[in-house]
Amino acid sequence: MEITEKNIDESSSEFILKGEDHTLANLLCSQLRNLEGVLRAGYRLPHPLAKEVVIYVQTNGSINPRESFLLAVNQLIDELGNIVKVI
């Protein structure tokens, strides 16, 4: 997977995830929406045949988009790790 960040402004960014689809994008956006300081999080697929998603994050300025994205990723890793332990 390759991740590229495109800054829109100080409180908004797009993260392009190459090689991913709805599954990871939906998980990440749900996790982002639960973070304090995140106003909006959503994703789009530029083309249905391309394995690429664009995740949009807008914050209120108390946290920058990159920090919120990394926090959401780390929280998902922890949560999924807990599920594996239970199984």
Stockholm file with secondary structure:
# STOCKHOLM 1.0

chainA/1-87         MEITEKNIDESSSEFILKGEDHTLANLLCSQLRNLEGVLRAGYRLPHPLAKEVVIYVQTNGSINPRESFLLAVNQLIDELGNIVKVI
#=GR chainA/1-87 SS CEEEEEEEETTEEEEEEETCCHHHHHHHHHHHHTSTTEEEEEEECSCTTSSEEEEEEEECSSSCHHHHHHHHHHHHHHHHHHHHHHC
#=GC SS_cons        CEEEEEEEETTEEEEEEETCCHHHHHHHHHHHHTSTTEEEEEEECSCTTSSEEEEEEEECSSSCHHHHHHHHHHHHHHHHHHHHHHC
//
